[in-house]
Every structure is written in structure tokens, then in C-alpha cells.
Amino acid sequence: MSYKNAKDVLPQALLRQLWQYVEGEALYVPRRTERRAAWGSESGARREYEERNGRIRARYAENATLEELSKEFCLSVETIRKIV
């Protein structure tokens, strides 16, 4: 995420309105809902977790215990339980 100076990108009238609420502070402007990407879709994290969870489920189907999976995947037993 990059920062831009509001003075450089907003019309003067809108900048004056913003000053009524915030002045001299950073302001986050979220993306519109329809333009938001799903969590992890751009970084590839979602795909990596889905693949890992698939491997965990497959090992569990092969009768691996929760404790074994916890050690193998470096996750808590509680997290493994949620995945399987």
C-alpha cells in the first residue's frame, strides 16, 4: 500500500471538506467492495493454505493422529482439529 498526499490527488473543495474531520493524519481509503480481492488471492496464500490443509486431511484419512499432524505441520492440535 502506498501513501499519496491528498493535496496532490483530491480536488481543493473535497480537501477542504476532509479538513473538517481529519487534519495532519494518515487516512486509509478502502477499496470499493466490488473491487476487493478475496483474502490471499493476490499473494497466493489462500492457495498455499488450501494445499496444506488438503495434505493434512489426506494424512488424517491415512490414520495419522492429531498429535502426529501437529508436529509434522508445526500447528497446534486445536488448529489441526479445525482443519480435519
Biopython code that builds the backbone (N, CA, C, O; Angstrom):
import numpy as np
from Bio.PDB.StructureBuilder import StructureBuilder

atoms = [
    (1, "MET", "N", (0.856, -1.161, 0.000)),
    (1, "MET", "CA", (0.000, 0.000, 0.000)),
    (1, "MET", "C", (0.903, 1.225, 0.000)),
    (1, "MET", "O", (1.840, 1.324, 0.792)),
    (2, "SER", "N", (0.612, 2.140, -0.885)),
    (2, "SER", "CA", (1.406, 3.360, -0.954)),
    (2, "SER", "C", (0.607, 4.535, -0.398)),
    (2, "SER", "O", (-0.623, 4.514, -0.350)),
    (3, "TYR", "N", (1.334, 5.538, 0.011)),
    (3, "TYR", "CA", (0.699, 6.741, 0.541)),
    (3, "TYR", "C", (0.811, 7.851, -0.477)),
    (3, "TYR", "O", (1.835, 8.001, -1.144)),
    (4, "LYS", "N", (-0.242, 8.624, -0.589)),
    (4, "LYS", "CA", (-0.264, 9.764, -1.502)),
    (4, "LYS", "C", (-0.698, 10.985, -0.714)),
    (4, "LYS", "O", (-1.482, 10.883, 0.229)),
    (5, "ASN", "N", (-0.191, 12.118, -1.101)),
    (5, "ASN", "CA", (-0.582, 13.372, -0.481)),
    (5, "ASN", "C", (-1.946, 13.768, -1.033)),
    (5, "ASN", "O", (-2.111, 13.910, -2.245)),
    (6, "ALA", "N", (-2.916, 13.943, -0.155)),
    (6, "ALA", "CA", (-4.277, 14.287, -0.575)),
    (6, "ALA", "C", (-4.284, 15.550, -1.426)),
    (6, "ALA", "O", (-5.089, 15.678, -2.349)),
    (7, "LYS", "N", (-3.392, 16.473, -1.118)),
    (7, "LYS", "CA", (-3.310, 17.728, -1.871)),
    (7, "LYS", "C", (-2.981, 17.474, -3.342)),
    (7, "LYS", "O", (-3.365, 18.250, -4.217)),
    (8, "ASP", "N", (-2.267, 16.379, -3.603)),
    (8, "ASP", "CA", (-1.857, 16.060, -4.971)),
    (8, "ASP", "C", (-2.917, 15.295, -5.767)),
    (8, "ASP", "O", (-2.861, 15.273, -6.997)),
    (9, "VAL", "N", (-3.872, 14.677, -5.095)),
    (9, "VAL", "CA", (-4.815, 13.815, -5.820)),
    (9, "VAL", "C", (-6.283, 14.216, -5.679)),
    (9, "VAL", "O", (-7.115, 13.763, -6.465)),
    (10, "LEU", "N", (-6.616, 15.051, -4.703)),
    (10, "LEU", "CA", (-8.022, 15.416, -4.488)),
    (10, "LEU", "C", (-8.296, 16.852, -4.920)),
    (10, "LEU", "O", (-7.414, 17.708, -4.843)),
    (11, "PRO", "N", (-9.522, 17.114, -5.376)),
    (11, "PRO", "CA", (-9.895, 18.489, -5.691)),
    (11, "PRO", "C", (-9.871, 19.340, -4.417)),
    (11, "PRO", "O", (-10.119, 18.834, -3.322)),
    (12, "GLN", "N", (-9.576, 20.608, -4.562)),
    (12, "GLN", "CA", (-9.450, 21.519, -3.414)),
    (12, "GLN", "C", (-10.718, 21.548, -2.560)),
    (12, "GLN", "O", (-10.638, 21.607, -1.333)),
    (13, "ALA", "N", (-11.884, 21.507, -3.202)),
    (13, "ALA", "CA", (-13.148, 21.547, -2.447)),
    (13, "ALA", "C", (-13.288, 20.314, -1.555)),
    (13, "ALA", "O", (-13.725, 20.427, -0.410)),
    (14, "LEU", "N", (-12.929, 19.159, -2.062)),
    (14, "LEU", "CA", (-13.013, 17.936, -1.268)),
    (14, "LEU", "C", (-11.979, 17.954, -0.150)),
    (14, "LEU", "O", (-12.256, 17.501, 0.960)),
    (15, "LEU", "N", (-10.806, 18.468, -0.432)),
    (15, "LEU", "CA", (-9.763, 18.575, 0.587)),
    (15, "LEU", "C", (-10.230, 19.463, 1.743)),
    (15, "LEU", "O", (-9.982, 19.144, 2.906)),
    (16, "ARG", "N", (-10.898, 20.567, 1.433)),
    (16, "ARG", "CA", (-11.422, 21.444, 2.485)),
    (16, "ARG", "C", (-12.458, 20.716, 3.338)),
    (16, "ARG", "O", (-12.498, 20.897, 4.555)),
    (17, "GLN", "N", (-13.292, 19.896, 2.707)),
    (17, "GLN", "CA", (-14.276, 19.115, 3.461)),
    (17, "GLN", "C", (-13.589, 18.103, 4.372)),
    (17, "GLN", "O", (-13.998, 17.927, 5.520)),
    (18, "LEU", "N", (-12.562, 17.443, 3.878)),
    (18, "LEU", "CA", (-11.836, 16.464, 4.694)),
    (18, "LEU", "C", (-11.203, 17.112, 5.915)),
    (18, "LEU", "O", (-11.157, 16.506, 6.985)),
    (19, "TRP", "N", (-10.725, 18.316, 5.767)),
    (19, "TRP", "CA", (-10.081, 19.009, 6.883)),
    (19, "TRP", "C", (-11.040, 19.207, 8.063)),
    (19, "TRP", "O", (-10.600, 19.397, 9.197)),
    (20, "GLN", "N", (-12.343, 19.163, 7.797)),
    (20, "GLN", "CA", (-13.311, 19.279, 8.892)),
    (20, "GLN", "C", (-13.261, 18.050, 9.802)),
    (20, "GLN", "O", (-13.660, 18.123, 10.965)),
    (21, "TYR", "N", (-12.781, 16.939, 9.287)),
    (21, "TYR", "CA", (-12.773, 15.686, 10.037)),
    (21, "TYR", "C", (-11.364, 15.241, 10.441)),
    (21, "TYR", "O", (-11.159, 14.760, 11.555)),
    (22, "VAL", "N", (-10.402, 15.401, 9.540)),
    (22, "VAL", "CA", (-9.045, 14.922, 9.774)),
    (22, "VAL", "C", (-8.070, 15.949, 9.226)),
    (22, "VAL", "O", (-8.241, 16.465, 8.122)),
    (23, "GLU", "N", (-7.048, 16.235, 10.014)),
    (23, "GLU", "CA", (-6.036, 17.177, 9.542)),
    (23, "GLU", "C", (-4.669, 16.732, 10.047)),
    (23, "GLU", "O", (-4.471, 16.554, 11.249)),
    (24, "GLY", "N", (-3.738, 16.555, 9.133)),
    (24, "GLY", "CA", (-2.376, 16.196, 9.500)),
    (24, "GLY", "C", (-2.212, 14.748, 9.949)),
    (24, "GLY", "O", (-1.229, 14.423, 10.615)),
    (25, "GLU", "N", (-3.152, 13.871, 9.599)),
    (25, "GLU", "CA", (-3.077, 12.458, 9.978)),
    (25, "GLU", "C", (-3.208, 11.591, 8.739)),
    (25, "GLU", "O", (-3.710, 12.036, 7.707)),
    (26, "ALA", "N", (-2.752, 10.351, 8.849)),
    (26, "ALA", "CA", (-2.916, 9.404, 7.753)),
    (26, "ALA", "C", (-4.361, 8.938, 7.726)),
    (26, "ALA", "O", (-4.960, 8.702, 8.775)),
    (27, "LEU", "N", (-4.910, 8.809, 6.555)),
    (27, "LEU", "CA", (-6.303, 8.392, 6.385)),
    (27, "LEU", "C", (-6.325, 7.240, 5.398)),
    (27, "LEU", "O", (-5.847, 7.380, 4.273)),
    (28, "TYR", "N", (-6.874, 6.101, 5.803)),
    (28, "TYR", "CA", (-6.987, 4.937, 4.926)),
    (28, "TYR", "C", (-8.289, 5.023, 4.141)),
    (28, "TYR", "O", (-9.354, 5.235, 4.721)),
    (29, "VAL", "N", (-8.207, 4.859, 2.839)),
    (29, "VAL", "CA", (-9.389, 4.853, 1.980)),
    (29, "VAL", "C", (-9.515, 3.435, 1.432)),
    (29, "VAL", "O", (-8.730, 3.035, 0.572)),
    (30, "PRO", "N", (-10.494, 2.669, 1.919)),
    (30, "PRO", "CA", (-10.625, 1.271, 1.485)),
    (30, "PRO", "C", (-11.084, 1.166, 0.043)),
    (30, "PRO", "O", (-11.672, 2.096, -0.510)),
    (31, "ARG", "N", (-10.806, 0.019, -0.555)),
    (31, "ARG", "CA", (-11.307, -0.236, -1.908)),
    (31, "ARG", "C", (-12.822, -0.408, -1.857)),
    (31, "ARG", "O", (-13.390, -0.782, -0.831)),
    (32, "ARG", "N", (-13.447, -0.132, -2.967)),
    (32, "ARG", "CA", (-14.878, -0.398, -3.066)),
    (32, "ARG", "C", (-15.076, -1.907, -2.968)),
    (32, "ARG", "O", (-14.223, -2.677, -3.410)),
    (33, "THR", "N", (-16.179, -2.323, -2.400)),
    (33, "THR", "CA", (-16.458, -3.737, -2.169)),
    (33, "THR", "C", (-16.347, -4.559, -3.446)),
    (33, "THR", "O", (-15.793, -5.659, -3.427)),
    (34, "GLU", "N", (-16.858, -4.049, -4.533)),
    (34, "GLU", "CA", (-16.849, -4.811, -5.780)),
    (34, "GLU", "C", (-15.450, -4.945, -6.382)),
    (34, "GLU", "O", (-15.247, -5.768, -7.275)),
    (35, "ARG", "N", (-14.494, -4.164, -5.919)),
    (35, "ARG", "CA", (-13.136, -4.225, -6.454)),
    (35, "ARG", "C", (-12.181, -4.955, -5.515)),
    (35, "ARG", "O", (-11.008, -5.131, -5.844)),
    (36, "ARG", "N", (-12.667, -5.380, -4.351)),
    (36, "ARG", "CA", (-11.801, -6.037, -3.382)),
    (36, "ARG", "C", (-11.504, -7.460, -3.827)),
    (36, "ARG", "O", (-12.383, -8.183, -4.296)),
    (37, "ALA", "N", (-10.267, -7.834, -3.670)),
    (37, "ALA", "CA", (-9.871, -9.208, -3.979)),
    (37, "ALA", "C", (-10.136, -10.066, -2.747)),
    (37, "ALA", "O", (-10.094, -9.578, -1.617)),
    (38, "ALA", "N", (-10.403, -11.320, -2.972)),
    (38, "ALA", "CA", (-10.605, -12.246, -1.851)),
    (38, "ALA", "C", (-9.298, -12.389, -1.084)),
    (38, "ALA", "O", (-8.218, -12.260, -1.660)),
    (39, "TRP", "N", (-9.396, -12.656, 0.215)),
    (39, "TRP", "CA", (-8.223, -12.764, 1.053)),
    (39, "TRP", "C", (-7.260, -13.780, 0.477)),
    (39, "TRP", "O", (-7.651, -14.901, 0.154)),
    (40, "GLY", "N", (-5.997, -13.390, 0.347)),
    (40, "GLY", "CA", (-4.944, -14.299, -0.075)),
    (40, "GLY", "C", (-4.904, -14.616, -1.551)),
    (40, "GLY", "O", (-4.018, -15.347, -1.994)),
    (41, "SER", "N", (-5.839, -14.089, -2.329)),
    (41, "SER", "CA", (-5.881, -14.441, -3.745)),
    (41, "SER", "C", (-4.742, -13.795, -4.533)),
    (41, "SER", "O", (-4.251, -14.391, -5.491)),
    (42, "GLU", "N", (-4.322, -12.617, -4.160)),
    (42, "GLU", "CA", (-3.249, -11.949, -4.883)),
    (42, "GLU", "C", (-1.877, -12.446, -4.459)),
    (42, "GLU", "O", (-0.974, -12.542, -5.289)),
    (43, "SER", "N", (-1.705, -12.760, -3.190)),
    (43, "SER", "CA", (-0.404, -13.195, -2.687)),
    (43, "SER", "C", (-0.166, -14.686, -2.877)),
    (43, "SER", "O", (0.973, -15.144, -2.798)),
    (44, "GLY", "N", (-1.224, -15.444, -3.124)),
    (44, "GLY", "CA", (-1.098, -16.886, -3.259)),
    (44, "GLY", "C", (-1.231, -17.628, -1.941)),
    (44, "GLY", "O", (-1.167, -18.857, -1.915)),
    (45, "ALA", "N", (-1.416, -16.895, -0.841)),
    (45, "ALA", "CA", (-1.510, -17.517, 0.483)),
    (45, "ALA", "C", (-2.722, -18.437, 0.571)),
    (45, "ALA", "O", (-2.645, -19.509, 1.172)),
    (46, "ARG", "N", (-3.827, -18.030, -0.016)),
    (46, "ARG", "CA", (-5.041, -18.853, 0.047)),
    (46, "ARG", "C", (-4.785, -20.215, -0.575)),
    (46, "ARG", "O", (-5.143, -21.242, 0.002)),
    (47, "ARG", "N", (-4.168, -20.229, -1.748)),
    (47, "ARG", "CA", (-3.883, -21.487, -2.443)),
    (47, "ARG", "C", (-2.934, -22.361, -1.622)),
    (47, "ARG", "O", (-3.130, -23.573, -1.531)),
    (48, "GLU", "N", (-1.907, -21.750, -1.025)),
    (48, "GLU", "CA", (-0.948, -22.497, -0.207)),
    (48, "GLU", "C", (-1.631, -23.144, 0.991)),
    (48, "GLU", "O", (-1.367, -24.307, 1.297)),
    (49, "TYR", "N", (-2.508, -22.407, 1.674)),
    (49, "TYR", "CA", (-3.210, -22.966, 2.832)),
    (49, "TYR", "C", (-4.170, -24.076, 2.410)),
    (49, "TYR", "O", (-4.303, -25.084, 3.104)),
    (50, "GLU", "N", (-4.833, -23.889, 1.280)),
    (50, "GLU", "CA", (-5.745, -24.934, 0.806)),
    (50, "GLU", "C", (-4.981, -26.212, 0.487)),
    (50, "GLU", "O", (-5.444, -27.309, 0.802)),
    (51, "GLU", "N", (-3.809, -26.077, -0.141)),
    (51, "GLU", "CA", (-2.986, -27.249, -0.446)),
    (51, "GLU", "C", (-2.494, -27.917, 0.829)),
    (51, "GLU", "O", (-2.556, -29.140, 0.956)),
    (52, "ARG", "N", (-2.005, -27.116, 1.778)),
    (52, "ARG", "CA", (-1.546, -27.668, 3.050)),
    (52, "ARG", "C", (-2.673, -28.389, 3.769)),
    (52, "ARG", "O", (-2.484, -29.500, 4.263)),
    (53, "ASN", "N", (-3.834, -27.772, 3.831)),
    (53, "ASN", "CA", (-4.972, -28.383, 4.515)),
    (53, "ASN", "C", (-5.407, -29.673, 3.819)),
    (53, "ASN", "O", (-5.844, -30.621, 4.471)),
    (54, "GLY", "N", (-5.285, -29.700, 2.505)),
    (54, "GLY", "CA", (-5.588, -30.925, 1.772)),
    (54, "GLY", "C", (-4.627, -32.045, 2.151)),
    (54, "GLY", "O", (-5.037, -33.196, 2.307)),
    (55, "ARG", "N", (-3.339, -31.704, 2.299)),
    (55, "ARG", "CA", (-2.351, -32.710, 2.724)),
    (55, "ARG", "C", (-2.651, -33.193, 4.140)),
    (55, "ARG", "O", (-2.506, -34.376, 4.445)),
    (56, "ILE", "N", (-3.070, -32.266, 5.001)),
    (56, "ILE", "CA", (-3.406, -32.643, 6.384)),
    (56, "ILE", "C", (-4.596, -33.604, 6.381)),
    (56, "ILE", "O", (-4.578, -34.619, 7.076)),
    (57, "ARG", "N", (-5.617, -33.288, 5.608)),
    (57, "ARG", "CA", (-6.806, -34.157, 5.557)),
    (57, "ARG", "C", (-6.460, -35.537, 4.994)),
    (57, "ARG", "O", (-6.969, -36.556, 5.462)),
    (58, "ALA", "N", (-5.588, -35.555, 3.982)),
    (58, "ALA", "CA", (-5.192, -36.833, 3.385)),
    (58, "ALA", "C", (-4.439, -37.686, 4.405)),
    (58, "ALA", "O", (-4.697, -38.884, 4.519)),
    (59, "ARG", "N", (-3.520, -37.083, 5.140)),
    (59, "ARG", "CA", (-2.765, -37.817, 6.173)),
    (59, "ARG", "C", (-3.699, -38.293, 7.280)),
    (59, "ARG", "O", (-3.529, -39.392, 7.808)),
    (60, "TYR", "N", (-4.682, -37.472, 7.630)),
    (60, "TYR", "CA", (-5.650, -37.868, 8.661)),
    (60, "TYR", "C", (-6.475, -39.065, 8.176)),
    (60, "TYR", "O", (-6.792, -39.969, 8.949)),
    (61, "ALA", "N", (-6.818, -39.052, 6.879)),
    (61, "ALA", "CA", (-7.567, -40.179, 6.303)),
    (61, "ALA", "C", (-6.722, -41.454, 6.311)),
    (61, "ALA", "O", (-7.260, -42.562, 6.294)),
    (62, "GLU", "N", (-5.389, -41.290, 6.336)),
    (62, "GLU", "CA", (-4.468, -42.436, 6.411)),
    (62, "GLU", "C", (-4.211, -42.843, 7.862)),
    (62, "GLU", "O", (-3.284, -43.599, 8.152)),
    (63, "ASN", "N", (-5.048, -42.327, 8.771)),
    (63, "ASN", "CA", (-4.992, -42.667, 10.202)),
    (63, "ASN", "C", (-3.846, -42.017, 10.978)),
    (63, "ASN", "O", (-3.440, -42.538, 12.017)),
    (64, "ALA", "N", (-3.326, -40.910, 10.503)),
    (64, "ALA", "CA", (-2.355, -40.155, 11.303)),
    (64, "ALA", "C", (-3.117, -39.514, 12.461)),
    (64, "ALA", "O", (-4.253, -39.075, 12.285)),
    (65, "THR", "N", (-2.508, -39.457, 13.634)),
    (65, "THR", "CA", (-3.178, -38.867, 14.795)),
    (65, "THR", "C", (-3.061, -37.344, 14.742)),
    (65, "THR", "O", (-2.236, -36.788, 14.017)),
    (66, "LEU", "N", (-3.907, -36.693, 15.526)),
    (66, "LEU", "CA", (-3.853, -35.230, 15.601)),
    (66, "LEU", "C", (-2.488, -34.771, 16.099)),
    (66, "LEU", "O", (-1.950, -33.777, 15.612)),
    (67, "GLU", "N", (-1.937, -35.481, 17.052)),
    (67, "GLU", "CA", (-0.631, -35.125, 17.615)),
    (67, "GLU", "C", (0.474, -35.261, 16.558)),
    (67, "GLU", "O", (1.358, -34.408, 16.467)),
    (68, "GLU", "N", (0.421, -36.326, 15.770)),
    (68, "GLU", "CA", (1.413, -36.512, 14.700)),
    (68, "GLU", "C", (1.319, -35.383, 13.676)),
    (68, "GLU", "O", (2.330, -34.822, 13.254)),
    (69, "LEU", "N", (0.099, -35.066, 13.292)),
    (69, "LEU", "CA", (-0.103, -33.994, 12.313)),
    (69, "LEU", "C", (0.348, -32.651, 12.875)),
    (69, "LEU", "O", (0.910, -31.824, 12.157)),
    (70, "SER", "N", (0.097, -32.443, 14.157)),
    (70, "SER", "CA", (0.508, -31.205, 14.811)),
    (70, "SER", "C", (2.020, -31.021, 14.708)),
    (70, "SER", "O", (2.499, -29.931, 14.394)),
    (71, "LYS", "N", (2.757, -32.074, 14.970)),
    (71, "LYS", "CA", (4.231, -31.999, 14.892)),
    (71, "LYS", "C", (4.700, -31.875, 13.451)),
    (71, "LYS", "O", (5.599, -31.090, 13.149)),
    (72, "GLU", "N", (4.096, -32.647, 12.569)),
    (72, "GLU", "CA", (4.510, -32.659, 11.165)),
    (72, "GLU", "C", (4.311, -31.309, 10.490)),
    (72, "GLU", "O", (5.150, -30.879, 9.698)),
    (73, "PHE", "N", (3.198, -30.635, 10.804)),
    (73, "PHE", "CA", (2.873, -29.371, 10.135)),
    (73, "PHE", "C", (3.118, -28.142, 11.005)),
    (73, "PHE", "O", (2.799, -27.020, 10.610)),
    (74, "CYS", "N", (3.687, -28.358, 12.193)),
    (74, "CYS", "CA", (4.013, -27.250, 13.106)),
    (74, "CYS", "C", (2.781, -26.394, 13.422)),
    (74, "CYS", "O", (2.833, -25.165, 13.400)),
    (75, "LEU", "N", (1.682, -27.076, 13.715)),
    (75, "LEU", "CA", (0.438, -26.402, 14.088)),
    (75, "LEU", "C", (-0.047, -26.994, 15.397)),
    (75, "LEU", "O", (0.333, -28.107, 15.761)),
    (76, "SER", "N", (-0.882, -26.255, 16.102)),
    (76, "SER", "CA", (-1.428, -26.776, 17.350)),
    (76, "SER", "C", (-2.431, -27.883, 17.051)),
    (76, "SER", "O", (-3.005, -27.944, 15.964)),
    (77, "VAL", "N", (-2.627, -28.745, 18.021)),
    (77, "VAL", "CA", (-3.615, -29.820, 17.881)),
    (77, "VAL", "C", (-4.994, -29.215, 17.619)),
    (77, "VAL", "O", (-5.765, -29.750, 16.823)),
    (78, "GLU", "N", (-5.302, -28.111, 18.283)),
    (78, "GLU", "CA", (-6.593, -27.454, 18.101)),
    (78, "GLU", "C", (-6.774, -26.965, 16.655)),
    (78, "GLU", "O", (-7.866, -27.075, 16.097)),
    (79, "THR", "N", (-5.720, -26.432, 16.058)),
    (79, "THR", "CA", (-5.795, -25.984, 14.667)),
    (79, "THR", "C", (-5.992, -27.159, 13.737)),
    (79, "THR", "O", (-6.787, -27.084, 12.801)),
    (80, "ILE", "N", (-5.264, -28.265, 13.988)),
    (80, "ILE", "CA", (-5.424, -29.475, 13.176)),
    (80, "ILE", "C", (-6.859, -29.976, 13.290)),
    (80, "ILE", "O", (-7.453, -30.373, 12.288)),
    (81, "ARG", "N", (-7.414, -29.963, 14.478)),
    (81, "ARG", "CA", (-8.788, -30.422, 14.699)),
    (81, "ARG", "C", (-9.768, -29.592, 13.856)),
    (81, "ARG", "O", (-10.718, -30.140, 13.296)),
    (82, "LYS", "N", (-9.540, -28.276, 13.764)),
    (82, "LYS", "CA", (-10.424, -27.419, 12.975)),
    (82, "LYS", "C", (-10.321, -27.745, 11.482)),
    (82, "LYS", "O", (-11.309, -27.662, 10.752)),
    (83, "ILE", "N", (-9.130, -28.113, 11.043)),
    (83, "ILE", "CA", (-8.914, -28.394, 9.619)),
    (83, "ILE", "C", (-9.552, -29.714, 9.213)),
    (83, "ILE", "O", (-10.184, -29.809, 8.161)),
    (84, "VAL", "N", (-9.381, -30.750, 10.068)),
    (84, "VAL", "CA", (-9.914, -32.072, 9.698)),
    (84, "VAL", "C", (-11.392, -32.119, 10.011)),
    (84, "VAL", "O", (-12.040, -33.139, 9.777)),
]
sb = StructureBuilder()
sb.init_structure("model")
sb.init_model(0)
sb.init_chain("A")
sb.init_seg("    ")
for serial, (resi, resn, name, xyz) in enumerate(atoms, 1):
    if name == "N":
        sb.init_residue(resn, " ", resi, " ")
    sb.init_atom(name, np.array(xyz, "f"), 0.0, 1.0, " ", f" {name:<3s}", serial, name[0])
structure = sb.get_structure()
